[in-house]
Amino acid sequence: MKIVVLDGYTLNPGDLSWDGLKDLGDVTIHDYTPADQIVARAQDAEILFTNKTPLTAATLAQLDKLTYIGVLATGYNVVDVKAAAARGVAVTNIPTYGTSSVAQMVFALLLELCHHVQLHSDAVRGGEWSASRDFCFWKTPLVELQGKTIGIVGFGRIGRQVAKIADAFGMRVLAQDKFQGPAPDLADFRWAELDELLAQSDVVSLHCPLFPDTAGLINQETLARMKPSAFLINTSRGGLIVDQDLSDALNRNQIAGAALDVLSVEPPPADNPLLKAKNILVTPHISWATAEARARLMGIAVDNLKAYLAGKPVNVIKV
């Protein structure tokens, strides 16, 4: 059985093992695959793995031997799943590997917004503390989370984990999701509609998927509903935010700050307005990328394929 990995480097730049996959067939691993080489590299594959390499209907039509596509991520928009289904090709994804890592990153970003740890460390290393007449100094306002309200937009696995951590910090939790499950057992939790959540939250954290009805969810109008003291955090999908609108809001001090691990185009063009906005942190889509989360992803990808080969497929994308 021929197995091809089109873009394995992001998942495994060398610190993980592909042995679990190699036990299941003849495996060829490419670090990256340019668009004009996809068909040539996948031509003889029965099993194909992709992270961000697109598999369009036109590409799939040229892969006669293909029976299975494993997406090495949660999001599967890189694959034309309808075209795959029409050809009898199963498509699976990895839905749960990064919950803890992404939730942890939310608070890494939030705490940096609250305390500006790097700024103060750099000041000390630059000699400012040694030259200070006082025993301490701070270069920005410092923010305590106890008693603040976090609004979580999208209350799936990651949103719920963020809520648990927020509760441990003594925060009130508002959540908005069109598919409300059971309410969590937290000290101060309630559901809210989006307008109320934006207006009442000191921190807004985005955890909803990117669909046509959520694209541009954070825009000039919705930003205007937020508190001037509020922080916005996005570790979900960059397309949830209208880049120029958020940049304008930050530059006008309409909200206090933002921290983004995702942007609408990745890698971003140099002229993305958010890269030069005031009071913003931008990290290169690393929330998912702890060694532990990537190891889980690798293990689930192998298990998905094993289940498919055993005739009991799991994590199959439904059309």
Secondary structure, DSSP 8 states (H G I E B T S, - for coil): -EEEES--TTT-SSSS--HHHHTTSEEEE-S---GGGHHHHHTT-SEEEESSS-B-HHHHTT-TT--EEEESSS--TTB-HHHHHHTT-EEE---STTHHHHHHHHHHHHHHHHH-HHHHHHHHHTTTTTT-SSS---SS-----TT-EEEEES-SHHHHHHHHHHHHTT-EEEEE-SS-------TTEEE--HHHHHHH-SEEEE-----TTTTT-BSHHHHTTS-TT-EEEE-S-GGGB-HHHHHHHHHTTSSSEEEES--SSSS--TT-GGGG-SSEEE--S-TT--HHHHHHHHHHHHHHHHHHHTT---SB---
